[in-house]
Amino acid sequence: MLSAKSLFQEILDNDESFRLFCSIAASGEAQGGWENGRIAALLPDECRALAPKVARHGADEDKHGRIFRALLKKRGLRPVDVPHDTDYTMLLERQGIGLGHAQLRGEEPLTQRDVVVYLAHSRVTEQRACEQMRLLRRHFGSHPDLGRAVRMISADEDNHLAYCHEELLRLARAGHGPAIQRVLRRSALAEIRVYRDVSLAVMAHMGRILGWPSSKAAVLVAGIHAVYAYERLAGWRRMVTLAMPERRDALGGPAVAAPGFA
């Protein structure tokens, strides 16, 4: 029976597909680490109090990248170049979502509007990251090789999402509510398109590596399009709501170390 668990188990059991999966994940996390590091350095004076949390977010993302590379190393594998059609971060930037790398490479301080864009973009993408890691945690949280890594990353992603909710609500109380909702909606609608496209690309690459028959590939493609149709109709709304998280100040303090991985 085709299921999320059986599909990922197949990817996990094959060195080349596992190599691609971890390489894509490590690359995305490393990009996120760099972006958050630059944002922390460029925050405007009125937002400097946010800098330690943004830096902590970046440190967590860097740690996740190292964890995925450590998983490869444990199996005697080296990372591969990430196919352009699977580069989630780059494709979102091309849609004008989030802060562009050209801006982050500069030295011009960000504006408060930029901070709204950063947090709204993060709230949307962290929703996706949380859901994906919870899925992996449910199916592989007790796996002898992946379990500890999955649990650790999942906990961090939950913290990141809580932080985005709390900070966006703080900015909304300061009068930025309408701008936040506009950016959230635009980001969510773009993200679901990019997620669909990246999912199709990843499945195509995995299918070639694993030799999937056309019938299996067709079922997976249909499933991805069905998820997109649901998200385009109503599912995107879960990415734009804001609620005060149970855990407050989730990114207060230093990043939690990952002994044995990084």
C-alpha positions in Angstrom: 0.0 0.0 0.0 1.3 3.5 -0.9 1.6 5.7 2.1 3.8 8.5 3.4 5.6 6.1 5.6 6.2 3.5 2.9 7.3 6.2 0.5 9.8 7.7 2.8 11.0 4.2 3.9 11.8 3.5 0.3 13.8 6.7 0.0 15.6 6.0 3.3 16.6 2.4 2.3 18.3 3.5 -0.9 21.7 5.3 -0.6 21.2 7.5 -3.7 17.7 8.6 -2.8 18.6 9.2 0.8 21.7 11.2 -0.4 19.5 13.4 -2.5 16.9 13.9 0.3 19.5 14.9 2.9 21.3 17.1 0.4 18.2 19.0 -0.4 17.3 19.4 3.3 20.8 20.4 4.3 21.0 23.0 1.6 17.7 24.6 2.5 18.6 24.7 6.2 22.0 26.3 5.4 20.3 29.0 3.3 17.9 29.7 6.1 20.7 30.0 8.6 22.5 32.5 6.4 19.4 34.5 5.8 18.5 34.8 9.5 22.1 35.7 10.3 22.1 38.5 7.9 18.6 39.7 9.0 19.9 39.8 12.6 22.8 42.0 11.5 20.6 44.4 9.5 17.7 44.9 11.9 16.8 48.6 12.3 17.4 50.3 15.6 13.7 50.1 16.6 13.8 46.3 16.2 17.2 45.6 17.7 15.6 43.8 20.7 14.6 41.1 18.2 18.2 40.4 17.1 19.0 37.6 19.6 15.9 35.7 18.6 16.6 36.1 14.9 20.2 35.0 15.4 18.9 32.0 17.5 16.6 31.1 14.6 19.6 31.2 12.2 21.7 29.1 14.5 19.0 26.5 14.7 18.8 26.3 10.9 22.6 26.0 10.7 22.4 23.2 13.2 19.8 21.4 11.2 22.0 21.6 8.1 24.8 20.0 10.0 22.5 17.3 11.3 21.5 16.3 7.8 25.2 16.3 6.7 26.0 14.1 9.7 23.4 11.6 8.7 25.0 11.4 5.3 28.5 11.0 6.8 27.2 8.2 9.1 26.3 6.2 6.0 29.5 7.0 4.2 27.8 9.3 1.7 28.7 12.8 0.5 26.2 15.6 -0.4 25.2 16.0 -4.0 24.4 19.2 -5.9 20.8 20.2 -5.3 18.8 20.3 -8.5 17.5 23.8 -9.2 13.9 22.7 -9.5 14.0 21.4 -5.9 15.4 24.6 -4.4 12.4 25.7 -2.3 14.1 28.8 -0.9 15.4 30.0 -4.3 12.0 29.5 -6.0 10.2 31.4 -3.2 12.6 34.3 -3.7 11.9 34.3 -7.4 8.2 34.7 -6.5 9.2 37.8 -4.6 8.4 36.2 -1.2 10.6 37.1 1.7 13.6 39.3 1.7 15.8 38.9 -1.4 19.4 37.7 -1.1 20.7 40.8 -3.0 19.2 43.0 -0.2 20.6 40.8 2.5 24.1 40.8 1.0 24.1 44.6 1.3 24.7 46.8 4.4 21.6 49.0 4.2 19.6 48.5 7.4 16.2 46.9 7.1 13.0 48.8 7.6 10.2 47.8 9.9 8.2 46.9 6.8 11.1 44.5 5.9 10.8 43.0 9.4 7.0 42.4 8.8 7.9 40.7 5.5 10.5 38.5 7.1 8.3 37.4 10.0 5.2 36.8 7.7 7.3 34.8 5.3 8.8 32.8 8.2 5.4 32.2 9.7 4.2 30.6 6.4 7.3 28.5 5.7 7.6 27.4 9.4 4.1 26.1 9.2 5.1 23.8 6.4 8.3 22.8 8.1 6.4 21.9 11.3 3.9 19.8 9.5 6.6 17.9 7.6 8.7 17.2 10.7 5.6 16.2 12.7 4.9 13.7 9.9 8.4 12.3 10.1 8.4 12.3 13.9 5.1 10.3 13.9 6.5 7.6 11.5 10.2 7.7 12.3 10.6 9.2 15.8 11.8 5.9 17.1 13.9 5.0 14.1 17.4 3.9 15.3 19.3 6.2 12.9 16.9 9.0 12.2 14.8 9.2 15.4 16.8 11.5 17.5 17.5 13.9 14.6 13.8 14.0 13.6 12.7 14.7 17.2 15.3 17.4 17.7 14.6 19.2 14.4 10.8 18.9 15.0 11.0 20.5 18.4 13.1 23.4 17.0 10.6 24.0 14.2 7.7 24.1 16.7 9.7 26.8 18.5 10.3 28.8 15.3 6.6 28.8 14.5 5.6 29.9 18.0 8.2 32.7 17.8 6.7 33.9 14.5 3.1 33.9 15.9 4.2 35.9 19.0 6.3 38.5 17.2 3.7 39.1 14.5 1.0 39.5 17.1 3.2 42.0 18.9 3.6 44.0 15.6 -0.1 43.8 15.0 -0.8 45.4 18.3 1.7 48.1 17.3 -0.5 49.0 14.3 0.9 46.7 11.6 -2.1 44.3 11.4 -3.4 45.1 7.9 0.1 44.9 6.4 0.8 41.6 8.2 -2.4 40.1 6.8 -1.6 41.3 3.3 1.9 39.8 3.3 0.7 36.6 5.0 -1.9 36.0 2.3 0.4 36.7 -0.6 3.1 34.5 1.0 0.8 31.6 1.6 -0.6 31.6 -1.9 2.9 31.7 -3.4 4.2 29.1 -1.0 1.6 26.5 -1.9 2.4 26.9 -5.6 6.1 26.5 -4.9 5.6 23.6 -2.6 3.6 21.8 -5.3 6.3 22.5 -7.9 9.1 21.4 -5.6 7.2 18.2 -4.6 6.6 17.3 -8.2 10.3 17.9 -8.9 11.5 15.9 -5.9 9.2 13.0 -6.8 10.4 13.0 -10.4 14.1 12.8 -9.2 13.3 10.1 -6.7 11.3 8.1 -9.2 14.3 8.1 -11.6 16.6 6.9 -8.9 14.3 4.3 -7.5 12.9 3.1 -10.9 9.3 3.7 -10.1 6.8 2.4 -12.7 4.8 5.0 -14.5 1.6 4.0 -12.7 3.2 4.7 -9.3 4.6 8.0 -10.5 1.1 9.0 -11.8 -0.5 8.2 -8.4 2.0 10.4 -6.6 1.6 13.3 -9.1 -2.2 13.1 -8.8 -1.8 13.2 -5.0 0.4 16.3 -5.1 -2.0 18.1 -7.4 -4.9 17.1 -5.1 -3.1 18.6 -2.1 -2.5 21.7 -4.0 -6.2 22.0 -5.0 -7.2 21.7 -1.4 -4.7 24.2 -0.3 -5.6 26.6 -3.0 -9.3 26.3 -2.1 -9.1 26.6 1.7 -6.0 25.0 3.2 -3.8 28.1 2.8 -5.9 29.8 5.5 -4.1 27.8 8.2 -0.9 29.6 7.2 -2.3 33.1 7.8 -4.1 32.8 11.1 -2.3 34.1 14.2 -2.8 32.9 17.8 -0.7 33.4 20.9 1.4 30.2 21.3 1.3 28.2 24.5 5.0 28.5 24.8 6.0 32.2 25.1 9.5 33.5 24.3 10.3 30.2 22.4 13.6 31.5 21.0 14.8 33.1 24.2 18.3 32.0 25.1 21.0 30.2 23.1 20.4 27.5 20.5 20.3 24.0 21.9 23.3 22.0 21.0 23.1 18.7 19.0 25.7 16.4 20.6 26.6 13.5 18.4 25.5 15.3 15.2 27.0 18.8 15.1 
